[in-house]
Amino acid sequence: MSSLFSKTISPGKELKITDQEFTNLRDFIYAQCGIHIADNRKYLLENRLGNRLRKLNLKNFDEYYNFLRFDATKSREMKKLFEVITTNETSFYRNPPQLKVFQEQVLAEVIKGCRLKGKKLRIWSAGCSTGEEPYTISMIVHELLKMEVPRWDIKITANDLSERVLESARRGVYNDYTLRSTPKDVAQRYFDMDNGTNKIKPAVKKLVSFGQINLKDKMQLKRVERSQIVFCRNVIIYFDDEMKKRVINAYYDNLEPGGYLIIGHSESLHNITRAFKPIHFPGSIIYQKEE
């Protein structure tokens, strides 16, 4: 550790973040990954980063800010920072009404078109967390194509900012709580289940490719293979308007003509872009890129 930083702080000492320290860290985080932390969420940085200060033997948030900026090992700490500031609350078959529309309307229509174009299907799950969303998509693909799956060229690209959650996603092992919204017959088909431990079956895993991505990195975004469907649920709520526009524009560029964008049911593209055509279904709005 550089001599710039102080000695170990007491484990029981409560760490408080000053207004200036909050501003510095908030602006730094925004510059790195585009996540916007509002002024009224000062406590979030204080609570979530306190353990990192103790781990690094830093006495205050200003030292942590300087550590992130100047220390030679900051790339490792940057990963830790991304892990603690991101929220990863998710589950299989989250928001069933929206997924019903996806299965019966959107994916069914895309598959119909793909049959005429070489049976190549590409779906992007941007902000995949611990893998529940892309694996759910894979299960739904299997539900529609059934025994045809091996004869198709299918790839579900699943990305997240946090390497830790991606490691968990790749393992594909989940507890019963994460399957709380999953139809029982679907769970029995696609998981190996044993006393509260549920392991994704290889056929479901095979369609999903996990990788780390920073949605603020234009070059990383451009490297994602073009898709017919993009899932970005409960992601843009963490961005300010400028960052939302940048990310949504990247999804627009990624999508094939006529492709679909699916965002969280509490999210909206209102005041962000008019490039997509909103399609209204019962309990859900899906956005389509014009052909």
N, C-alpha and C positions, 0 to 999 in steps of 0.2 A: 504493500500500500504506500502511496506517495506520502511524503512528509507534509504535504499540503493539508492533510486531513488529521483531525484530532484523535485522541485515544478513545477506547471503548466507553460507551455510555451505559448507564445503569439500565438493566433489563426492565426494571419497574418504572422507569421515568416516562412520563407522558410527553409525547412529542407534539408540539404545536407549530403550525405553519403560519408565517406572517403573510400579510397581503402581498408584499413584494416577492416573497418566495413562491407563493401561489401563482402570481402573474408570470414569473420567469419559467416555472415548470409547465404551466398550462400552455404558454406560447411555444415552448420547446417541443412539447408533445404534439401540438397542432402542426408544427413545421415538419416533424418526422413522419407522422402517419395520418394527419387530417382529422383526428378525433378532437372534437370541441368539448371542452369542459366549462360549463356555465359558471358565472360568479357565485351563484347560490349553491354550488356543489364543491365548495372549498374543502368541506369535511371529507369528500371522497378521496382526494389526494392525501390528506392528513392520515386517514385511516388505512388506506391501502399501501401507502409507501413507508409507513412507520417501521414495519418489519424489515424492509430493505435497508433502511438506515442502520438498524441494529445489526443486521447481518454484515454490513460493510464497516461497522465501527465509526459511523459518522454522527456528529453531535446535532446537526440541524439540516433543514431542507436546502439551505444555500450550499452547504458542502456537497450534498447529493447532486444538485444542479451542476456544480462545477465538475464533479466526478463524471457525470454524463457527457459533459462538453469536452473535457481534456484528458481523461485517463486513457491509457493505452488499451485497457481491457474493456472499454465501453461497449464494444459490439456484443459481448456476452450480457452485460447489464441492460442493454437496450432490449434484448429479448425478454429479460425478466420484467422490465418496465411495461412492455406490451402485454405481458401475461396478467399483470396485476390491475391494469387500467381497463381491460376489456371484460365484458360480462358474457358469460357463456351458459345462460339459462335456455335450455332447449329440451326437446323430447321427440320420440318417433311419432309420426302422423300428427304433428302439431297443426292445429287449426283444420280439423277434418272437413268443414264445408269448402274451404279453399282447395284442399287436395282433391276433393270430389270433382270440382270443376276442372282441375288440372288433369285428372285421370280421364274423365268422360268427355271433356270438350277439347282442351288444349292438346294434350298428348295424343289423343285419338286422331285429331286432325293432322298433327305433325307426322305421325306414323303413316297415315294415309298418303301424305305427300312424299314421304321418304321411300315408300314402296316403288314409286315411279322414278326415283333418282339414286338407285344403288343401295338402298337399305343402310344408309349411314346416318346415325343419330348422335348429336352432340348437345349436351346439356351442361350448363355451368352453375354450380352452387357457390356463390361468392359470399363468404362469411359462414363457413360450414361448421364452425365450432368443433364439438367432439364427434361429429360425423352422423348424427341422427338424421339430418335433412338429406344429404346425398344418398345414404343407405335407404331412406324411405322412398326417394325417387327411384332407386334401383329396384326396389320391391314392386313399385307401381308399374315400372317398365316390364318386369317379369309377369305381373298380373295381366297385362294387355297382350304381350307377345307370346307368353307361355313357352311352348317347346320351340318356337322360332328363334329365340334369343341367340343361340349359337350361330345362326346363319346371318346374323346382323353384325355390322360394325358399329359398336356402341361405346361411347366414352362419356362418363360423368366427371367433369373436372371440379374438384372440391378444394377451395382455398380458404385460408384464414391467416390472420396476422400472427397468431401465437403458435410457436412450434410445440409448446406443451400440449395444447388441445389437439394438434394434429397427430402427435404421437399416440394419444389416447384413441383418436379416430382410427388410426391404422390398426390398432390392436383389435378393435371391433367387439369388445366385451362390455356388457351393460347390465345394470341392475333392473329389478322389476319396475321400479318407479319410472324409469325412462320409457317404458313400454305401456304406460297407463292409458294412452289414447289409441293404442294399436289394436285393431280387431283381432280377436283371439285366434281365428283360423289363419290369419296372415302371419301372426307371430309364430305359430306352430310350423308354418311352411318355411319360414326364412331364418329361424334361429335354432341353434342347438341349445336346449334349455336344461339347466341342472341346478336345482335348489337356489333359485334367486339369481343365478348367473346365466346370462343370455349371450351367446356368441353368434355373431353374424355368419351365415353359411357362405362357403367359398364362392358360390355362383353369384351371390349378391355383391360380395367384395370385388369380384373380378371386374365389374363394370365401372368401379370408382377409382379415380386417381387423385391422391392428396398432394398438396404442395403449399408452401408458404407464399403469401403475397401481401404486399402493401398497396392498398388501393390508391395511394397518392403517387405511386411510382408508375409513370406513363409507360416506360419500357416494359415493365412486368405485365401491365395490362395488355399491351399490344401482342405479347407472346402467347396469350391464351387463344387456343384454337377457336375459330368462329363457331357460333352455336345457333341452334334453332330456338332454344329456350334458356333464359337466364333467371335463376332464383337469387333474389337479394332481399331476404325477409329479415326485418328487424335489424338492419344494418345502418341505413341512412339516418336513422333517428339520432345517431351519435355525431353527425356532421352538421356544420353550419351551412347556410344556403349556398355559399360559393363552392364548398367541397361537394355538396349534394349534386350540384350541376355538373361538376367535373366527372364524378363517378357515374351518374346517369348517362352522360354523353359517351363515356367509355363503353357502357353496356350497349348503347345504341349502335356504336361503331362495331362492336363484336357480333351483334345479332345479324343473322341472314335476313334478307328482305322477307317480310311476312312473319318474322320471328316474334316470340312472346317474352315479355318481362313480367315477373311475378314478385311483388314486394309484400311486406307485412300488411295485415288487415288494418292496422292502426296508422299506416303510412300512406302518403299521397304524393303524387307528382304535381299537384296544384302549385303554381308559382315557381316550379322548377323547370319544366319543359312542356312544350306542346308538340314535340316531335312524335310522341306515341299516340295512338288511337285507343282511348279507354273503351273496353268492352264490359258491359255490366251483366253480371250473373247474380242469382240469388245468393246473398251473403258474401259476394266477392267481386272485385274489379280486377281484370287482367288487362295489361297494356300490350298493344301490338305495334310493331314497326311496319309502316306502310310498305307495300310491295312496289 
